[in-house]
Amino acid sequence: MRKIKWINLLLLMLLIACGKAENKNSNEGDPDKKDPIDSLIGEVLPDWQEGYLDIHAINTGRGESTFFILPDGTTMMVDASSSLISPNNEFPPPPRKPNDNISSGKAISNYIKHFLPSDNKRLNYILISHFHPDHMGGESSSMPLGPDGNFTKNGVTEIGVEIPFDLLMDRGYPDYDYPWDRKPTALISNYIKFFNWAKDAHNASAEQFEAGRNDQIILKKNASKYKDFEIRNLAVNGEVWTGNGIESTSRLPEDSIELNAAEPNENIFSNVFQLSYGKFDYFTGGDIQYNGRTQHPWKDIEAPIAEVVSQVDVMKASHHGTSNTNSSTLLNKLKPEVVLCHPWRDVHPNPETVQRFYDANNSCKIFLTNLDPSNREKLGANAAKLRSTNGHIVVRVAPGGEEYSVYSLDDSNEKYLIKQVFGPFKSK
């Protein structure tokens, strides 16, 4: 099997070198002429190799989780989609992936273990974008207990037991009291107990994500070899990078009474960053949104972020592509060629939001991890333009960042077989 994977990888590299057409699911011209990329359909994604950048949008049907293998083999997970929402809710979620017998945290840890580089069986970074269950895991006394019996396992608290990790980052460490000076919720209390266990079990550490920095998430194995790689922290807790050095400034009211009285949504405090690798750029912003800006302009956290971002090749759709985010102001700066969207409710993605992606870049290619049948009709003609509507999505960037391909993987089991291949696309 290892030999087959290497042969497939060599075929893929040959395809990239030749600059073939974008969709390799069908052959044009001679129907008897077999495209070498066809050998990848139905196979496992070839192993990551040094110099490549892999971005995995993992689908559990319960939120967002993204796994990164950086060019030198450094690994990072952003978010841990494990909401405990009931299918009987007013806005029902899709089926749990791969099935109801596997918890979302276990599904994510199994996926990551499958794709971890052979010489790095740890997560060097875990980043939680903000404190909502569909990004970190819900908390319930019915969940199994952690190894020390002091916390329950679900989402990040389950993944962190399954896979050793080095650094946990979030928006609240160490006090978890911004912007509300109050007792931590049960969700946060359980999360803190989990980290206290991880300090001893994994020798893990924790930091608060800091806006403006480009030295907080760095390559851990061979940074000097990849000097054209950078992760720039753009925003967190209303602090936004100014575009100068590592400076940031708050875009929220200085008066805590005014801030709290306006009842800001947790989403606007999300961690936001832009990743650059040569010509390739990627943007992710958790659940940043802009609703409420008519009465409180500062609730539009996308507007100041738009002032400091540049065009990207790939972006994660903010807030699952719902109606109150991915504004024209931001998208007209990002102009993504590829959008990775993690819908997990029947209102994701919103039709007007999808249209804004196409308005910003009419050649935009949108990939969804899920699409509720009831929402397909609402999307109208744009539904036919979607490149994928179910499965894990992987972006594999070639060494140096010159070009990249997109893969759709089967999420119905844990074989992770390739269903579709798109690309290669030239980085801008």
C-alpha positions in Angstrom: 0.0 0.0 0.0 2.9 2.4 0.8 4.3 1.7 -2.7 1.0 2.5 -4.3 0.7 5.8 -2.3 4.2 6.8 -3.6 3.2 6.0 -7.2 0.1 8.0 -6.8 2.0 10.9 -5.3 4.5 10.9 -8.2 1.6 10.9 -10.7 0.1 13.9 -8.9 3.4 15.7 -9.0 3.7 15.0 -12.7 0.1 16.4 -13.2 0.9 19.6 -11.3 4.1 20.1 -13.3 2.1 19.8 -16.5 -0.5 22.3 -15.4 -3.5 20.3 -16.3 -7.1 21.5 -16.2 -8.9 22.1 -13.0 -11.4 19.2 -12.6 -9.9 15.8 -13.0 -13.1 13.8 -12.5 -13.7 13.4 -16.3 -11.6 13.2 -19.4 -12.1 15.6 -22.4 -11.5 14.6 -25.9 -10.6 10.9 -26.3 -12.9 8.9 -24.0 -10.5 5.9 -24.0 -7.6 8.0 -22.9 -7.2 7.6 -19.1 -6.2 10.6 -17.1 -3.4 9.7 -14.6 -5.3 11.5 -11.8 -8.1 9.0 -12.1 -5.9 6.5 -10.3 -6.4 8.6 -7.2 -10.2 8.3 -7.2 -11.2 5.7 -4.7 -7.7 5.7 -3.0 -6.5 7.2 0.2 -4.9 10.6 -0.2 -1.1 10.1 -0.7 0.9 10.8 2.4 1.9 14.3 3.1 5.6 15.0 2.2 7.9 17.7 3.4 7.5 21.0 1.6 3.7 20.5 1.1 1.1 22.4 3.0 -2.1 20.4 3.8 -5.3 22.0 5.1 -8.0 19.5 6.1 -11.6 20.6 6.6 -12.9 17.7 8.8 -16.6 17.0 8.7 -18.4 15.6 11.8 -21.7 17.3 11.1 -21.5 19.2 14.3 -19.5 22.3 13.6 -16.0 23.2 12.4 -12.6 21.6 12.7 -9.5 22.2 10.6 -6.3 20.2 10.7 -3.0 21.7 9.2 0.2 20.0 8.3 2.7 22.9 7.7 5.6 22.6 5.2 8.1 21.3 7.7 5.7 18.8 9.4 4.5 21.1 12.2 0.9 20.2 13.0 -2.0 22.3 14.2 -5.7 21.8 14.8 -8.1 24.8 14.7 -11.4 24.1 16.5 -13.0 20.8 17.5 -16.5 20.5 16.0 -18.5 18.6 18.7 -21.8 20.4 19.4 -24.3 18.3 21.4 -27.3 19.8 19.7 -30.3 17.5 19.3 -31.5 16.5 15.8 -35.0 17.5 17.1 -33.9 21.1 17.3 -35.8 23.8 15.4 -32.8 24.0 13.0 -31.8 20.3 12.8 -28.2 19.3 12.1 -27.1 16.8 9.4 -26.4 13.2 10.3 -23.4 12.8 12.6 -20.3 11.8 10.6 -19.2 9.1 10.1 -22.1 7.6 12.2 -23.9 8.0 15.5 -21.7 5.3 17.2 -18.6 7.5 17.1 -18.4 10.8 19.1 -17.4 13.9 17.1 -14.2 14.2 19.2 -13.2 10.6 18.5 -14.0 11.0 14.8 -11.7 14.1 14.7 -8.9 12.3 16.6 -9.2 9.2 14.4 -9.0 11.4 11.3 -5.9 13.3 12.5 -4.1 10.2 13.6 -4.6 8.8 10.2 -3.0 11.7 8.4 -0.3 12.8 11.0 3.2 12.7 9.5 5.1 9.5 10.4 7.7 11.5 12.3 5.3 13.7 14.3 2.5 12.0 16.2 1.6 15.1 18.2 -0.4 18.3 17.7 2.1 21.1 18.0 -0.7 23.6 18.3 -4.4 23.5 19.2 -6.2 26.8 18.6 -9.8 27.3 19.7 -11.3 30.2 17.8 -13.9 31.1 20.3 -16.0 29.5 23.1 -19.0 27.9 21.4 -19.7 24.2 21.5 -19.6 23.8 17.7 -16.0 24.9 17.8 -14.7 23.4 21.0 -17.3 20.8 22.0 -20.3 20.9 24.2 -20.3 20.0 27.9 -22.6 17.6 29.6 -22.4 15.4 32.7 -23.5 12.5 30.5 -20.1 12.6 28.7 -17.4 10.1 29.8 -14.8 11.3 32.3 -11.2 12.2 31.5 -8.3 10.1 32.9 -8.2 12.0 36.2 -11.9 11.9 36.7 -12.1 15.7 37.0 -13.4 16.7 33.5 -15.7 15.3 30.9 -14.6 14.4 27.4 -16.1 15.9 24.3 -14.6 17.9 21.5 -11.2 19.4 22.4 -11.2 17.7 25.8 -11.6 14.3 24.1 -9.1 15.0 21.3 -6.5 16.3 23.7 -6.7 13.0 25.6 -6.4 11.0 22.4 -3.5 13.0 20.9 -0.7 14.6 22.9 -0.3 18.3 22.2 2.3 21.0 23.0 0.5 24.4 23.0 -3.2 25.3 23.6 -4.2 28.8 22.4 -7.5 30.6 22.8 -8.9 34.0 23.3 -9.3 33.9 27.1 -6.2 32.3 28.8 -5.5 32.5 31.7 -8.4 34.3 33.4 -11.2 33.7 31.0 -13.1 36.8 32.1 -13.1 39.1 29.1 -15.3 40.9 28.3 -17.5 39.6 31.2 -16.1 39.7 34.7 -18.1 36.8 36.0 -17.8 33.2 37.0 -16.8 30.8 34.2 -19.6 28.8 32.6 -19.7 25.0 33.1 -18.2 24.7 29.6 -15.2 26.9 30.4 -14.7 25.3 33.8 -14.5 21.9 32.3 -12.1 23.2 29.7 -9.8 24.6 32.3 -9.8 21.3 34.3 -8.9 19.6 31.0 -5.9 21.8 30.5 -4.7 21.4 34.1 -4.7 17.7 33.4 -2.8 18.2 30.1 -0.1 20.2 31.7 1.0 17.1 33.6 0.0 14.5 31.0 1.5 16.1 27.9 3.8 18.8 29.4 1.4 21.1 27.5 1.4 24.9 27.9 -1.2 27.5 27.0 -1.2 31.1 25.7 -3.7 33.7 24.7 -3.8 34.4 21.0 -2.5 37.9 20.4 -3.5 40.1 17.5 -0.7 41.5 15.3 1.9 38.8 16.0 3.6 36.8 13.3 5.8 34.9 15.8 3.2 33.1 17.9 2.4 30.2 15.4 5.7 29.3 13.8 7.3 26.3 12.2 8.7 24.0 14.9 10.9 21.6 12.9 12.8 23.5 10.2 11.7 27.2 10.0 14.9 28.4 8.4 14.1 26.2 5.3 10.8 27.9 4.7 11.3 31.6 5.2 8.4 32.4 2.9 5.9 30.9 5.4 4.1 33.0 7.9 1.0 33.1 10.0 -0.1 36.6 10.9 -2.6 37.0 13.8 -5.2 39.5 12.5 -7.7 39.8 15.3 -9.0 38.6 18.6 -11.2 40.0 21.4 -11.9 43.1 19.2 -8.2 43.8 18.9 -7.2 44.1 15.2 -3.8 44.3 13.6 -3.0 47.8 12.4 -0.9 46.6 9.4 2.3 47.9 11.0 4.8 45.6 12.7 3.0 43.7 15.4 0.8 46.6 16.5 -2.9 46.1 17.2 -5.6 48.4 18.4 -9.0 47.7 20.0 -12.1 48.4 17.9 -14.5 47.9 20.9 -15.7 50.5 23.4 -13.2 51.2 26.1 -16.0 51.5 28.7 -16.8 48.0 29.9 -20.2 49.0 31.1 -21.1 50.2 27.6 -19.6 47.1 26.1 -21.5 44.7 28.3 -24.7 46.7 28.0 -24.7 46.1 24.3 -24.5 42.3 24.8 -21.9 41.6 22.2 -22.0 38.1 20.7 -19.2 35.7 21.5 -18.5 35.4 17.7 -17.0 38.8 17.3 -14.2 37.9 19.7 -13.0 35.0 17.4 -9.3 34.5 16.6 -8.5 35.5 13.0 -5.4 34.8 11.0 -3.9 34.8 7.5 -1.5 32.1 6.4 1.0 32.8 3.7 3.3 30.3 1.9 5.1 31.8 -1.1 2.3 33.0 -3.4 -0.4 31.1 -1.6 -2.6 32.8 1.0 -5.3 31.4 3.3 -7.7 33.3 5.6 -9.7 31.9 8.6 -11.8 33.9 11.0 -13.8 31.6 13.2 -17.4 33.0 13.5 -16.7 36.7 12.9 -19.9 38.5 12.0 -21.3 42.0 11.5 -25.0 41.9 12.7 -26.0 44.7 15.1 -23.8 47.2 13.4 -26.6 49.6 12.7 -27.0 50.5 16.4 -23.4 49.6 17.4 -20.9 50.0 14.4 -18.2 48.3 16.4 -20.1 45.0 16.2 -19.0 44.8 12.6 -15.6 43.3 13.4 -15.2 42.4 9.7 -14.8 46.0 8.6 -11.5 46.8 10.5 -10.2 43.3 9.5 -10.9 44.2 5.9 -8.6 47.2 6.2 -5.5 44.9 6.7 -6.1 41.8 4.7 -5.0 41.1 1.1 -6.4 38.8 -1.6 -6.2 35.2 -0.7 -6.4 31.9 -2.7 -8.4 30.0 -0.1 -10.6 31.1 2.8 -12.7 29.3 5.3 -16.2 30.8 5.2 -16.8 32.6 8.4 -19.6 31.4 10.7 -20.5 28.5 8.4 -21.6 30.8 5.6 -24.6 32.1 7.6 -26.5 35.3 6.9 -24.7 37.7 9.2 -21.1 37.4 8.1 -18.8 37.3 5.0 -19.7 40.9 4.2 -19.1 42.4 0.8 -16.6 44.8 2.5 -14.4 41.9 3.6 -14.9 39.6 0.5 -14.1 42.4 -1.9 -10.6 42.5 -0.3 -10.1 38.7 0.0 -11.5 37.8 -3.4 -11.0 34.1 -2.7 -10.6 31.6 -5.5 -11.6 28.7 -3.2 -14.0 28.8 -0.3 -14.2 26.0 2.3 -17.5 26.1 4.1 -18.5 23.9 7.2 -22.3 24.0 7.2 -24.0 21.9 10.0 -27.5 23.4 10.1 -30.2 23.6 7.5 -29.7 27.4 7.4 -26.0 27.0 6.3 -25.0 28.4 3.9 -27.2 31.4 3.4 -28.2 32.1 -0.2 -27.3 35.8 0.0 -24.0 35.0 1.5 -23.2 32.5 -1.3 -24.0 35.2 -3.8 -21.6 37.6 -2.1 -18.8 35.1 -2.7 -19.6 35.0 -6.4 -20.0 38.8 -6.5 -16.5 39.2 -5.1 -15.0 36.7 -7.5 -17.2 35.2 -10.2 -14.7 32.4 -10.7 -14.9 31.4 -7.0 -15.1 27.7 -6.3 -17.1 26.8 -3.2 -16.8 23.5 -1.4 -19.2 22.4 1.4 -18.8 19.7 4.0 -22.6 19.4 4.2 -25.7 20.6 2.4 -29.2 20.1 3.8 -31.6 19.1 1.0 -34.0 21.8 2.1 -31.3 24.4 1.6 -30.4 23.3 -1.9 -33.6 24.7 -3.3 -33.1 28.0 -1.5 -29.7 28.4 -3.1 -31.3 28.4 -6.6 -29.0 28.4 -9.6 -26.0 28.8 -7.3 -26.5 25.2 -6.0 -25.4 23.8 -9.3 -22.2 25.9 -9.1 -21.0 24.3 -5.9 -18.0 22.0 -6.4 -18.7 19.6 -3.5 -21.6 19.4 -1.0 -20.6 16.6 1.4 -17.4 15.1 2.7 -14.0 16.1 4.2 -12.3 18.7 2.0 -8.5 18.8 1.7 -6.4 21.6 0.1 -2.9 20.4 -0.7 -0.4 23.2 -1.6 2.7 22.3 -3.6 6.2 23.0 -2.3 6.9 26.8 -2.5 3.2 27.6 -2.6 3.0 28.1 -6.4 -0.1 26.0 -6.9 -2.6 23.8 -5.0 -5.2 21.1 -5.5 -8.5 20.4 -3.7 -9.8 16.9 -2.7 -13.2 15.7 -1.5 -12.9 12.7 0.8 -15.7 10.2 1.7 -16.9 11.0 5.2 -19.3 8.0 5.6 -16.6 5.8 7.1 -13.0 6.1 8.3 -11.2 5.0 5.1 -11.2 8.6 3.9 -11.2 7.6 0.2 -10.9 10.3 -2.5 -14.2 11.1 -4.2 -13.2 14.1 -6.4 -10.0 15.9 -7.3 -9.9 19.6 -8.5 -6.9 21.5 -9.7 -4.2 22.2 -9.7 -4.9 25.9 -9.4 -2.3 28.6 -9.7 -1.7 30.7 -6.6 -2.2 34.4 -7.2 
